[in-house]
Amino acid sequence: MILYDHPASANCLKVRILLRQLGLSFERVTVDLFSGETRRPEHLARNPDGRVPVLELDSGDVLPESAAILLYLAEGTPFLPSAPLERARVHQWLFFEQNQVEPGLAVARFMALVGRVGKHPEVFADRLRQGRRSLESLERGLVDPFVAGASYTVADTALYGYVHCASEAGAEPSEYPRITAWLGRVEATPGFVNDLEPITWTDS
Ligand SMILES: N[C@@H](CCC(=O)N[C@@H](CS)C(=O)NCC(=O)O)C(=O)O
């Protein structure tokens, strides 16, 4: 399989974590987020929305969207329960991650790391507000030991992506005791590797 990827993207990190935890081998192809490469025709053919991650299967089929990739890879594994309600809990947190966590924390982190806060302070404040609110909701909803219940699932993998690096967005996960303990439990799951790299590009 080929993962169209960027080392500083936590959306891509989610997929790298699961591929490694499943023991699947994959080739990484970096798509440059900062030069327009994501919007070139060859990448738009992989993902009509022009973003990473995109997973190319051995069949040649391509699958964008981190949550869709996680669900596809986790099918039939302990990372995705088969019972309808247990599975729906995983979906609940995956949708929450995409609707609240990612648009808040991922965008605020990106703006902070590339130096775009001063240019668009209202946008940054709004995204950070949404990100902090999502941390409060997660703190309230987290059950012990994992977000969807007794076992580690792809909902934990997805939420880990932007929650663990929320301080780079200007939020502070260590203010939330349940989140802090949960991050430690996720990092202690077998085969877990966090190789997220810093963003080095700046918007000058
Ligand atoms: N909902 C998507 C979001 C993917 C996304 O926003 N990817 C960013 C990197 S973290 C990207 O490719 N940005 C480049 C662009 O928008 O051109 C997912 O979860 O996979």
The ligand as an SDF file (V2000), in Angstrom:
LIG
                    3D

 20 19  0  0  0  0  0  0  0  0999 V2000
  -10.9560   15.5680    6.8130 N   0  0  0  0  0  0  0  0  0  0  0  0
   -9.6670   15.2700    6.2790 C   0  0  0  0  0  0  0  0  0  0  0  0
   -8.7570   16.4930    6.4570 C   0  0  0  0  0  0  0  0  0  0  0  0
   -7.4330   16.3050    5.7320 C   0  0  0  0  0  0  0  0  0  0  0  0
   -6.6140   17.5860    5.7480 C   0  0  0  0  0  0  0  0  0  0  0  0
   -7.1020   18.6790    6.0850 O   0  0  0  0  0  0  0  0  0  0  0  0
   -5.3410   17.4340    5.3430 N   0  0  0  0  0  0  0  0  0  0  0  0
   -4.4430   18.5570    5.2900 C   0  0  0  0  0  0  0  0  0  0  0  0
   -3.1360   18.2000    6.0050 C   0  0  0  0  0  0  0  0  0  0  0  0
   -3.4210   17.9360    7.7200 S   0  0  0  0  0  0  0  0  0  0  0  0
   -4.0900   18.8660    3.8380 C   0  0  0  0  0  0  0  0  0  0  0  0
   -3.9200   17.9580    3.0520 O   0  0  0  0  0  0  0  0  0  0  0  0
   -3.9540   20.1540    3.4960 N   0  0  0  0  0  0  0  0  0  0  0  0
   -3.4760   20.5570    2.2100 C   0  0  0  0  0  0  0  0  0  0  0  0
   -4.4890   21.2810    1.4060 C   0  0  0  0  0  0  0  0  0  0  0  0
   -5.6090   21.5470    1.9230 O   0  0  0  0  0  0  0  0  0  0  0  0
   -4.1660   21.5880    0.2640 O   0  0  0  0  0  0  0  0  0  0  0  0
   -9.0730   14.0300    6.9620 C   0  0  0  0  0  0  0  0  0  0  0  0
   -9.4020   13.7760    8.1260 O   0  0  0  0  0  0  0  0  0  0  0  0
   -8.3150   13.2970    6.3120 O   0  0  0  0  0  0  0  0  0  0  0  0
  1  2  1  0
  2  3  1  0
  2 18  1  0
  3  4  1  0
  4  5  1  0
  5  6  2  0
  5  7  1  0
  7  8  1  0
  8  9  1  0
  8 11  1  0
  9 10  1  0
 11 12  2  0
 11 13  1  0
 13 14  1  0
 14 15  1  0
 15 16  2  0
 15 17  1  0
 18 19  2  0
 18 20  1  0
M  END
$$$$
